[in-house]
Amino acid sequence: MELRHRALQVLCLQDPEQKAAAALDLQALAATLSIADNAPIPPQDASALPGRPDRPVLLRHTDVARRSPATPEGRAVLIHAIAHIEFNAINLALDAVWRFGGMPRDYYLDWMRVAGEEAKHFRLLRDHLRGMGHDYGDFPAHQGLWTMCEKTAHDITARMALVPRTLEARGLDATPQIQAKLRQVGAPDALAAVAILDVILHDEVGHVAIGNHWYRWLCERDGLHPETHYGVLVRQYEAPRLKPPFNDAARRQAGFTEAELRWLQQA
């Protein structure tokens, strides 16, 4: 079976551990597989995408309670929230592989690499959560990342602009702040979480860079100005407003231009 078809199969898996393992296995095989010219056929029931477990319970973003990382329970809630983001990120990368045809081979290999690394992140966080006496699914979560995935299902340029370059790039800004709070707590589990977030931040710079690369590639292909068109897409798809502080160093590493960084500050 070809890569795009396999990616859809993995996306449909409901069990988190099965999905993470399958994503890593597919990443390892990706370079040996043909991509597939014929589009995979998605499930008739759109709600089957992505495959997800019965837990966690999904709430609106505004209904998910925040707790202080100063307490063990609060840190568990925080780690659970980040694990949920990473689980969703596996789905986002797999969706980018199966859904969009006609792209260069490197596009599919790039997004399979992302899927594998997000699976690694999810496992690191889930193992840490288990070490704290909890597991993935123990706390409510929200589904904001997948909502934007659905909005951009028929527009690959919007997908590259608004998922990796917007929503995932928020992690570049937020992670150092989370790490600072955990260091301040100083408990062994908090410091272990800081080390895991170091791994995640390093990899996420590369993931956002992949989004930047393919967004610009698509803009060049279609005769669009990347910076101007980004503003159009933000308005058209009602992307979340990004708020400072921004991690300019990580964003530069990920390929954001100085003009884009100025736009963020002004917006």
ChimeraX commands (.cxc) that place a marker at each C-alpha (Angstrom):
marker #1 position 0.00,0.00,0.00 radius 0.5
marker #1 position 1.21,3.51,-0.83 radius 0.5
marker #1 position 2.22,6.20,1.64 radius 0.5
marker #1 position -0.87,8.42,1.46 radius 0.5
marker #1 position -3.19,5.43,1.88 radius 0.5
marker #1 position -1.23,4.19,4.88 radius 0.5
marker #1 position -1.23,7.67,6.44 radius 0.5
marker #1 position -5.04,7.74,6.26 radius 0.5
marker #1 position -5.21,4.31,7.93 radius 0.5
marker #1 position -3.00,5.51,10.79 radius 0.5
marker #1 position -5.05,8.71,11.11 radius 0.5
marker #1 position -8.17,6.57,11.63 radius 0.5
marker #1 position -6.66,4.60,14.52 radius 0.5
marker #1 position -8.36,5.42,17.83 radius 0.5
marker #1 position -5.95,4.02,20.40 radius 0.5
marker #1 position -3.27,6.64,21.22 radius 0.5
marker #1 position -0.43,4.16,21.72 radius 0.5
marker #1 position -1.35,2.24,18.56 radius 0.5
marker #1 position -1.43,5.47,16.59 radius 0.5
marker #1 position 1.93,6.69,17.94 radius 0.5
marker #1 position 3.58,3.33,17.21 radius 0.5
marker #1 position 2.06,3.14,13.72 radius 0.5
marker #1 position 3.14,6.70,12.90 radius 0.5
marker #1 position 6.73,5.90,13.90 radius 0.5
marker #1 position 6.67,2.67,11.88 radius 0.5
marker #1 position 5.32,4.48,8.82 radius 0.5
marker #1 position 7.91,7.23,9.16 radius 0.5
marker #1 position 10.65,4.56,9.14 radius 0.5
marker #1 position 9.20,3.05,5.94 radius 0.5
marker #1 position 8.22,6.28,4.18 radius 0.5
marker #1 position 11.31,6.66,1.99 radius 0.5
marker #1 position 10.76,3.16,0.55 radius 0.5
marker #1 position 7.10,3.67,-0.41 radius 0.5
marker #1 position 5.50,5.22,-3.46 radius 0.5
marker #1 position 3.42,8.30,-2.66 radius 0.5
marker #1 position 0.14,7.43,-4.50 radius 0.5
marker #1 position -1.26,9.43,-7.36 radius 0.5
marker #1 position -4.81,8.25,-6.71 radius 0.5
marker #1 position -6.41,9.89,-3.72 radius 0.5
marker #1 position -7.17,7.75,-0.65 radius 0.5
marker #1 position -10.88,7.38,0.06 radius 0.5
marker #1 position -11.81,8.84,3.46 radius 0.5
marker #1 position -14.48,7.29,5.69 radius 0.5
marker #1 position -18.06,8.16,4.74 radius 0.5
marker #1 position -18.61,9.39,8.28 radius 0.5
marker #1 position -16.53,12.57,8.53 radius 0.5
marker #1 position -16.65,12.34,12.33 radius 0.5
marker #1 position -14.39,9.26,12.08 radius 0.5
marker #1 position -11.53,11.63,11.29 radius 0.5
marker #1 position -9.36,11.77,13.19 radius 0.5
marker #1 position -9.53,8.50,15.06 radius 0.5
marker #1 position -9.48,9.36,18.75 radius 0.5
marker #1 position -10.08,7.55,22.05 radius 0.5
marker #1 position -13.23,7.97,24.13 radius 0.5
marker #1 position -11.19,9.96,26.64 radius 0.5
marker #1 position -10.24,12.72,27.16 radius 0.5
marker #1 position -13.60,14.46,27.20 radius 0.5
marker #1 position -13.42,17.34,24.71 radius 0.5
marker #1 position -14.67,20.76,25.80 radius 0.5
marker #1 position -14.64,24.22,24.27 radius 0.5
marker #1 position -11.32,25.97,24.72 radius 0.5
marker #1 position -12.84,28.45,27.16 radius 0.5
marker #1 position -14.31,25.65,29.32 radius 0.5
marker #1 position -11.02,23.90,30.03 radius 0.5
marker #1 position -9.94,24.86,33.56 radius 0.5
marker #1 position -6.43,26.16,34.18 radius 0.5
marker #1 position -4.56,25.18,37.31 radius 0.5
marker #1 position -1.34,26.39,38.84 radius 0.5
marker #1 position 1.78,24.31,38.13 radius 0.5
marker #1 position 2.76,24.98,41.75 radius 0.5
marker #1 position 0.75,21.87,42.78 radius 0.5
marker #1 position 1.31,18.25,41.63 radius 0.5
marker #1 position -2.27,18.13,40.29 radius 0.5
marker #1 position -1.79,21.38,38.44 radius 0.5
marker #1 position 1.42,20.09,36.82 radius 0.5
marker #1 position -0.37,16.90,35.78 radius 0.5
marker #1 position -3.10,18.98,34.13 radius 0.5
marker #1 position -0.45,21.04,32.33 radius 0.5
marker #1 position 1.45,17.97,31.06 radius 0.5
marker #1 position -1.85,16.40,29.99 radius 0.5
marker #1 position -2.74,19.52,27.99 radius 0.5
marker #1 position 0.62,19.46,26.19 radius 0.5
marker #1 position 0.30,15.69,25.56 radius 0.5
marker #1 position -3.10,16.35,23.98 radius 0.5
marker #1 position -1.56,18.98,21.69 radius 0.5
marker #1 position 1.11,16.48,20.63 radius 0.5
marker #1 position -1.50,13.77,20.00 radius 0.5
marker #1 position -3.41,16.21,17.81 radius 0.5
marker #1 position -0.18,17.14,16.06 radius 0.5
marker #1 position 0.28,13.49,14.99 radius 0.5
marker #1 position -3.16,13.72,13.39 radius 0.5
marker #1 position -2.40,17.06,11.73 radius 0.5
marker #1 position 0.79,15.75,10.12 radius 0.5
marker #1 position -0.90,12.54,8.91 radius 0.5
marker #1 position -3.77,14.58,7.49 radius 0.5
marker #1 position -1.31,16.75,5.55 radius 0.5
marker #1 position 0.15,13.56,4.03 radius 0.5
marker #1 position -3.04,11.82,2.88 radius 0.5
marker #1 position -5.28,14.76,2.03 radius 0.5
marker #1 position -3.30,16.80,-0.47 radius 0.5
marker #1 position -2.23,15.28,-3.77 radius 0.5
marker #1 position 0.12,16.54,-6.46 radius 0.5
marker #1 position 2.89,17.79,-4.19 radius 0.5
marker #1 position 6.62,16.95,-4.55 radius 0.5
marker #1 position 7.78,13.74,-2.88 radius 0.5
marker #1 position 9.76,15.72,-0.29 radius 0.5
marker #1 position 6.51,17.30,0.96 radius 0.5
marker #1 position 5.15,13.89,2.01 radius 0.5
marker #1 position 8.43,12.76,3.54 radius 0.5
marker #1 position 8.67,16.02,5.49 radius 0.5
marker #1 position 5.22,15.60,7.00 radius 0.5
marker #1 position 5.83,11.95,7.81 radius 0.5
marker #1 position 8.94,13.05,9.68 radius 0.5
marker #1 position 6.77,15.49,11.61 radius 0.5
marker #1 position 4.20,12.75,12.39 radius 0.5
marker #1 position 6.95,10.50,13.76 radius 0.5
marker #1 position 8.48,13.21,15.91 radius 0.5
marker #1 position 5.08,14.23,17.28 radius 0.5
marker #1 position 4.49,10.57,18.18 radius 0.5
marker #1 position 7.80,10.56,20.04 radius 0.5
marker #1 position 6.77,13.73,21.91 radius 0.5
marker #1 position 3.40,12.24,22.85 radius 0.5
marker #1 position 5.05,9.12,24.25 radius 0.5
marker #1 position 7.56,11.14,26.29 radius 0.5
marker #1 position 4.77,13.20,27.83 radius 0.5
marker #1 position 2.46,10.24,28.42 radius 0.5
marker #1 position 5.23,8.30,30.16 radius 0.5
marker #1 position 5.94,11.35,32.33 radius 0.5
marker #1 position 2.25,11.70,33.14 radius 0.5
marker #1 position 2.08,8.05,34.15 radius 0.5
marker #1 position 5.06,8.61,36.42 radius 0.5
marker #1 position 2.97,11.29,38.14 radius 0.5
marker #1 position 0.14,8.82,38.78 radius 0.5
marker #1 position -2.08,9.88,35.87 radius 0.5
marker #1 position -2.61,8.96,32.22 radius 0.5
marker #1 position -3.71,10.54,28.97 radius 0.5
marker #1 position -7.48,10.92,29.11 radius 0.5
marker #1 position -7.67,11.66,32.84 radius 0.5
marker #1 position -8.46,15.36,32.32 radius 0.5
marker #1 position -10.69,17.26,29.85 radius 0.5
marker #1 position -9.07,18.77,26.75 radius 0.5
marker #1 position -10.03,20.95,23.80 radius 0.5
marker #1 position -9.99,20.38,20.05 radius 0.5
marker #1 position -8.87,23.76,18.71 radius 0.5
marker #1 position -6.05,22.43,16.52 radius 0.5
marker #1 position -8.28,19.99,14.64 radius 0.5
marker #1 position -10.94,22.68,14.10 radius 0.5
marker #1 position -8.50,24.67,11.96 radius 0.5
marker #1 position -7.53,21.45,10.19 radius 0.5
marker #1 position -11.19,21.01,9.16 radius 0.5
marker #1 position -11.51,24.62,8.06 radius 0.5
marker #1 position -8.51,24.31,5.72 radius 0.5
marker #1 position -9.29,20.82,4.40 radius 0.5
marker #1 position -9.73,22.05,0.82 radius 0.5
marker #1 position -6.93,24.64,0.72 radius 0.5
marker #1 position -3.37,23.38,1.15 radius 0.5
marker #1 position -1.93,26.90,1.13 radius 0.5
marker #1 position -4.23,27.91,3.99 radius 0.5
marker #1 position -3.33,24.69,5.82 radius 0.5
marker #1 position 0.40,25.42,5.64 radius 0.5
marker #1 position -0.17,29.04,6.66 radius 0.5
marker #1 position -2.55,28.54,9.54 radius 0.5
marker #1 position -1.61,25.23,11.16 radius 0.5
marker #1 position 2.22,24.96,11.31 radius 0.5
marker #1 position 2.97,28.68,10.79 radius 0.5
marker #1 position 0.25,29.93,13.17 radius 0.5
marker #1 position -1.09,27.42,15.67 radius 0.5
marker #1 position 2.02,25.26,16.03 radius 0.5
marker #1 position 4.27,28.32,16.03 radius 0.5
marker #1 position 2.47,29.45,19.17 radius 0.5
marker #1 position 4.28,26.61,20.90 radius 0.5
marker #1 position 7.60,28.29,20.09 radius 0.5
marker #1 position 6.40,31.32,22.05 radius 0.5
marker #1 position 4.70,29.49,24.92 radius 0.5
marker #1 position 7.21,26.75,25.71 radius 0.5
marker #1 position 9.96,28.93,27.26 radius 0.5
marker #1 position 7.35,30.59,29.49 radius 0.5
marker #1 position 6.04,27.20,30.65 radius 0.5
marker #1 position 9.60,26.03,31.29 radius 0.5
marker #1 position 10.32,29.11,33.39 radius 0.5
marker #1 position 7.29,28.40,35.60 radius 0.5
marker #1 position 8.30,24.76,36.02 radius 0.5
marker #1 position 11.89,25.69,36.93 radius 0.5
marker #1 position 10.51,28.07,39.53 radius 0.5
marker #1 position 8.59,25.18,41.12 radius 0.5
marker #1 position 11.82,23.17,41.22 radius 0.5
marker #1 position 10.23,19.79,42.06 radius 0.5
marker #1 position 11.88,16.74,40.41 radius 0.5
marker #1 position 8.87,16.07,38.18 radius 0.5
marker #1 position 8.79,19.73,37.13 radius 0.5
marker #1 position 12.47,19.71,36.17 radius 0.5
marker #1 position 12.01,16.43,34.28 radius 0.5
marker #1 position 9.19,18.11,32.34 radius 0.5
marker #1 position 11.51,21.02,31.47 radius 0.5
marker #1 position 13.95,18.54,29.89 radius 0.5
marker #1 position 11.16,16.95,27.83 radius 0.5
marker #1 position 10.05,20.39,26.65 radius 0.5
marker #1 position 13.63,21.10,25.53 radius 0.5
marker #1 position 13.37,18.14,23.15 radius 0.5
marker #1 position 9.95,19.23,21.94 radius 0.5
marker #1 position 10.98,22.86,21.37 radius 0.5
marker #1 position 14.02,21.80,19.34 radius 0.5
marker #1 position 11.90,19.58,17.09 radius 0.5
marker #1 position 9.04,22.06,16.78 radius 0.5
marker #1 position 11.37,24.67,15.30 radius 0.5
marker #1 position 11.95,22.17,12.50 radius 0.5
marker #1 position 8.22,21.49,12.11 radius 0.5
marker #1 position 7.38,25.18,11.78 radius 0.5
marker #1 position 10.26,25.52,9.31 radius 0.5
marker #1 position 8.68,22.78,7.19 radius 0.5
marker #1 position 5.38,24.70,7.24 radius 0.5
marker #1 position 7.18,27.90,6.26 radius 0.5
marker #1 position 9.02,26.16,3.41 radius 0.5
marker #1 position 5.92,24.62,1.84 radius 0.5
marker #1 position 3.80,27.73,2.37 radius 0.5
marker #1 position 6.34,29.79,0.45 radius 0.5
marker #1 position 6.71,27.07,-2.19 radius 0.5
marker #1 position 2.93,27.12,-2.76 radius 0.5
marker #1 position 2.81,30.92,-2.87 radius 0.5
marker #1 position 5.60,30.98,-5.46 radius 0.5
marker #1 position 3.84,28.28,-7.50 radius 0.5
marker #1 position 0.58,30.24,-7.49 radius 0.5
marker #1 position 2.04,33.73,-7.94 radius 0.5
marker #1 position 1.07,34.92,-4.44 radius 0.5
marker #1 position 3.03,37.26,-2.17 radius 0.5
marker #1 position 3.61,35.21,1.02 radius 0.5
marker #1 position 3.35,38.05,3.52 radius 0.5
marker #1 position 0.35,39.76,1.93 radius 0.5
marker #1 position -1.50,36.48,1.35 radius 0.5
marker #1 position -0.96,35.38,4.94 radius 0.5
marker #1 position -2.98,38.37,6.18 radius 0.5
marker #1 position -5.74,37.46,3.72 radius 0.5
marker #1 position -5.86,33.88,4.99 radius 0.5
marker #1 position -5.88,34.94,8.65 radius 0.5
marker #1 position -9.00,37.03,7.99 radius 0.5
marker #1 position -10.68,34.51,5.66 radius 0.5
marker #1 position -10.34,31.58,8.06 radius 0.5
marker #1 position -10.66,33.60,11.29 radius 0.5
marker #1 position -7.35,32.38,12.68 radius 0.5
marker #1 position -6.70,33.11,16.36 radius 0.5
marker #1 position -4.99,36.41,17.11 radius 0.5
marker #1 position -1.46,35.82,18.31 radius 0.5
marker #1 position -0.34,37.78,21.35 radius 0.5
marker #1 position 3.16,38.70,22.53 radius 0.5
marker #1 position 5.64,37.88,23.86 radius 0.5
marker #1 position 7.00,36.15,20.76 radius 0.5
marker #1 position 10.04,33.90,20.69 radius 0.5
marker #1 position 11.77,35.85,17.91 radius 0.5
marker #1 position 14.95,33.74,18.03 radius 0.5
marker #1 position 13.07,30.45,17.54 radius 0.5
marker #1 position 10.82,32.01,14.90 radius 0.5
marker #1 position 13.86,33.24,12.95 radius 0.5
marker #1 position 15.33,29.74,13.17 radius 0.5
marker #1 position 12.05,28.41,11.78 radius 0.5
marker #1 position 12.27,30.74,8.79 radius 0.5
marker #1 position 10.10,33.73,9.67 radius 0.5
marker #1 position 11.31,36.93,8.01 radius 0.5
marker #1 position 11.92,40.22,9.82 radius 0.5
marker #1 position 8.89,41.66,8.01 radius 0.5
marker #1 position 6.73,38.82,9.35 radius 0.5
marker #1 position 8.00,39.35,12.88 radius 0.5
marker #1 position 7.17,43.08,12.63 radius 0.5
marker #1 position 3.68,42.20,11.33 radius 0.5
marker #1 position 3.10,39.97,14.35 radius 0.5
marker #1 position 4.04,42.77,16.75 radius 0.5
marker #1 position 1.76,45.25,14.98 radius 0.5
marker #1 position -1.15,42.85,14.56 radius 0.5
marker link #1:1,2 radius 0.2
marker link #1:2,3 radius 0.2
marker link #1:3,4 radius 0.2
marker link #1:4,5 radius 0.2
marker link #1:5,6 radius 0.2
marker link #1:6,7 radius 0.2
marker link #1:7,8 radius 0.2
marker link #1:8,9 radius 0.2
marker link #1:9,10 radius 0.2
marker link #1:10,11 radius 0.2
marker link #1:11,12 radius 0.2
marker link #1:12,13 radius 0.2
marker link #1:13,14 radius 0.2
marker link #1:14,15 radius 0.2
marker link #1:15,16 radius 0.2
marker link #1:16,17 radius 0.2
marker link #1:17,18 radius 0.2
marker link #1:18,19 radius 0.2
marker link #1:19,20 radius 0.2
marker link #1:20,21 radius 0.2
marker link #1:21,22 radius 0.2
marker link #1:22,23 radius 0.2
marker link #1:23,24 radius 0.2
marker link #1:24,25 radius 0.2
marker link #1:25,26 radius 0.2
marker link #1:26,27 radius 0.2
marker link #1:27,28 radius 0.2
marker link #1:28,29 radius 0.2
marker link #1:29,30 radius 0.2
marker link #1:30,31 radius 0.2
marker link #1:31,32 radius 0.2
marker link #1:32,33 radius 0.2
marker link #1:33,34 radius 0.2
marker link #1:34,35 radius 0.2
marker link #1:35,36 radius 0.2
marker link #1:36,37 radius 0.2
marker link #1:37,38 radius 0.2
marker link #1:38,39 radius 0.2
marker link #1:39,40 radius 0.2
marker link #1:40,41 radius 0.2
marker link #1:41,42 radius 0.2
marker link #1:42,43 radius 0.2
marker link #1:43,44 radius 0.2
marker link #1:44,45 radius 0.2
marker link #1:45,46 radius 0.2
marker link #1:46,47 radius 0.2
marker link #1:47,48 radius 0.2
marker link #1:48,49 radius 0.2
marker link #1:49,50 radius 0.2
marker link #1:50,51 radius 0.2
marker link #1:51,52 radius 0.2
marker link #1:52,53 radius 0.2
marker link #1:53,54 radius 0.2
marker link #1:54,55 radius 0.2
marker link #1:55,56 radius 0.2
marker link #1:56,57 radius 0.2
marker link #1:57,58 radius 0.2
marker link #1:58,59 radius 0.2
marker link #1:59,60 radius 0.2
marker link #1:60,61 radius 0.2
marker link #1:61,62 radius 0.2
marker link #1:62,63 radius 0.2
marker link #1:63,64 radius 0.2
marker link #1:64,65 radius 0.2
marker link #1:65,66 radius 0.2
marker link #1:66,67 radius 0.2
marker link #1:67,68 radius 0.2
marker link #1:68,69 radius 0.2
marker link #1:69,70 radius 0.2
marker link #1:70,71 radius 0.2
marker link #1:71,72 radius 0.2
marker link #1:72,73 radius 0.2
marker link #1:73,74 radius 0.2
marker link #1:74,75 radius 0.2
marker link #1:75,76 radius 0.2
marker link #1:76,77 radius 0.2
marker link #1:77,78 radius 0.2
marker link #1:78,79 radius 0.2
marker link #1:79,80 radius 0.2
marker link #1:80,81 radius 0.2
marker link #1:81,82 radius 0.2
marker link #1:82,83 radius 0.2
marker link #1:83,84 radius 0.2
marker link #1:84,85 radius 0.2
marker link #1:85,86 radius 0.2
marker link #1:86,87 radius 0.2
marker link #1:87,88 radius 0.2
marker link #1:88,89 radius 0.2
marker link #1:89,90 radius 0.2
marker link #1:90,91 radius 0.2
marker link #1:91,92 radius 0.2
marker link #1:92,93 radius 0.2
marker link #1:93,94 radius 0.2
marker link #1:94,95 radius 0.2
marker link #1:95,96 radius 0.2
marker link #1:96,97 radius 0.2
marker link #1:97,98 radius 0.2
marker link #1:98,99 radius 0.2
marker link #1:99,100 radius 0.2
marker link #1:100,101 radius 0.2
marker link #1:101,102 radius 0.2
marker link #1:102,103 radius 0.2
marker link #1:103,104 radius 0.2
marker link #1:104,105 radius 0.2
marker link #1:105,106 radius 0.2
marker link #1:106,107 radius 0.2
marker link #1:107,108 radius 0.2
marker link #1:108,109 radius 0.2
marker link #1:109,110 radius 0.2
marker link #1:110,111 radius 0.2
marker link #1:111,112 radius 0.2
marker link #1:112,113 radius 0.2
marker link #1:113,114 radius 0.2
marker link #1:114,115 radius 0.2
marker link #1:115,116 radius 0.2
marker link #1:116,117 radius 0.2
marker link #1:117,118 radius 0.2
marker link #1:118,119 radius 0.2
marker link #1:119,120 radius 0.2
marker link #1:120,121 radius 0.2
marker link #1:121,122 radius 0.2
marker link #1:122,123 radius 0.2
marker link #1:123,124 radius 0.2
marker link #1:124,125 radius 0.2
marker link #1:125,126 radius 0.2
marker link #1:126,127 radius 0.2
marker link #1:127,128 radius 0.2
marker link #1:128,129 radius 0.2
marker link #1:129,130 radius 0.2
marker link #1:130,131 radius 0.2
marker link #1:131,132 radius 0.2
marker link #1:132,133 radius 0.2
marker link #1:133,134 radius 0.2
marker link #1:134,135 radius 0.2
marker link #1:135,136 radius 0.2
marker link #1:136,137 radius 0.2
marker link #1:137,138 radius 0.2
marker link #1:138,139 radius 0.2
marker link #1:139,140 radius 0.2
marker link #1:140,141 radius 0.2
marker link #1:141,142 radius 0.2
marker link #1:142,143 radius 0.2
marker link #1:143,144 radius 0.2
marker link #1:144,145 radius 0.2
marker link #1:145,146 radius 0.2
marker link #1:146,147 radius 0.2
marker link #1:147,148 radius 0.2
marker link #1:148,149 radius 0.2
marker link #1:149,150 radius 0.2
marker link #1:150,151 radius 0.2
marker link #1:151,152 radius 0.2
marker link #1:152,153 radius 0.2
marker link #1:153,154 radius 0.2
marker link #1:154,155 radius 0.2
marker link #1:155,156 radius 0.2
marker link #1:156,157 radius 0.2
marker link #1:157,158 radius 0.2
marker link #1:158,159 radius 0.2
marker link #1:159,160 radius 0.2
marker link #1:160,161 radius 0.2
marker link #1:161,162 radius 0.2
marker link #1:162,163 radius 0.2
marker link #1:163,164 radius 0.2
marker link #1:164,165 radius 0.2
marker link #1:165,166 radius 0.2
marker link #1:166,167 radius 0.2
marker link #1:167,168 radius 0.2
marker link #1:168,169 radius 0.2
marker link #1:169,170 radius 0.2
marker link #1:170,171 radius 0.2
marker link #1:171,172 radius 0.2
marker link #1:172,173 radius 0.2
marker link #1:173,174 radius 0.2
marker link #1:174,175 radius 0.2
marker link #1:175,176 radius 0.2
marker link #1:176,177 radius 0.2
marker link #1:177,178 radius 0.2
marker link #1:178,179 radius 0.2
marker link #1:179,180 radius 0.2
marker link #1:180,181 radius 0.2
marker link #1:181,182 radius 0.2
marker link #1:182,183 radius 0.2
marker link #1:183,184 radius 0.2
marker link #1:184,185 radius 0.2
marker link #1:185,186 radius 0.2
marker link #1:186,187 radius 0.2
marker link #1:187,188 radius 0.2
marker link #1:188,189 radius 0.2
marker link #1:189,190 radius 0.2
marker link #1:190,191 radius 0.2
marker link #1:191,192 radius 0.2
marker link #1:192,193 radius 0.2
marker link #1:193,194 radius 0.2
marker link #1:194,195 radius 0.2
marker link #1:195,196 radius 0.2
marker link #1:196,197 radius 0.2
marker link #1:197,198 radius 0.2
marker link #1:198,199 radius 0.2
marker link #1:199,200 radius 0.2
marker link #1:200,201 radius 0.2
marker link #1:201,202 radius 0.2
marker link #1:202,203 radius 0.2
marker link #1:203,204 radius 0.2
marker link #1:204,205 radius 0.2
marker link #1:205,206 radius 0.2
marker link #1:206,207 radius 0.2
marker link #1:207,208 radius 0.2
marker link #1:208,209 radius 0.2
marker link #1:209,210 radius 0.2
marker link #1:210,211 radius 0.2
marker link #1:211,212 radius 0.2
marker link #1:212,213 radius 0.2
marker link #1:213,214 radius 0.2
marker link #1:214,215 radius 0.2
marker link #1:215,216 radius 0.2
marker link #1:216,217 radius 0.2
marker link #1:217,218 radius 0.2
marker link #1:218,219 radius 0.2
marker link #1:219,220 radius 0.2
marker link #1:220,221 radius 0.2
marker link #1:221,222 radius 0.2
marker link #1:222,223 radius 0.2
marker link #1:223,224 radius 0.2
marker link #1:224,225 radius 0.2
marker link #1:225,226 radius 0.2
marker link #1:226,227 radius 0.2
marker link #1:227,228 radius 0.2
marker link #1:228,229 radius 0.2
marker link #1:229,230 radius 0.2
marker link #1:230,231 radius 0.2
marker link #1:231,232 radius 0.2
marker link #1:232,233 radius 0.2
marker link #1:233,234 radius 0.2
marker link #1:234,235 radius 0.2
marker link #1:235,236 radius 0.2
marker link #1:236,237 radius 0.2
marker link #1:237,238 radius 0.2
marker link #1:238,239 radius 0.2
marker link #1:239,240 radius 0.2
marker link #1:240,241 radius 0.2
marker link #1:241,242 radius 0.2
marker link #1:242,243 radius 0.2
marker link #1:243,244 radius 0.2
marker link #1:244,245 radius 0.2
marker link #1:245,246 radius 0.2
marker link #1:246,247 radius 0.2
marker link #1:247,248 radius 0.2
marker link #1:248,249 radius 0.2
marker link #1:249,250 radius 0.2
marker link #1:250,251 radius 0.2
marker link #1:251,252 radius 0.2
marker link #1:252,253 radius 0.2
marker link #1:253,254 radius 0.2
marker link #1:254,255 radius 0.2
marker link #1:255,256 radius 0.2
marker link #1:256,257 radius 0.2
marker link #1:257,258 radius 0.2
marker link #1:258,259 radius 0.2
marker link #1:259,260 radius 0.2
marker link #1:260,261 radius 0.2
marker link #1:261,262 radius 0.2
marker link #1:262,263 radius 0.2
marker link #1:263,264 radius 0.2
marker link #1:264,265 radius 0.2
marker link #1:265,266 radius 0.2
marker link #1:266,267 radius 0.2
view
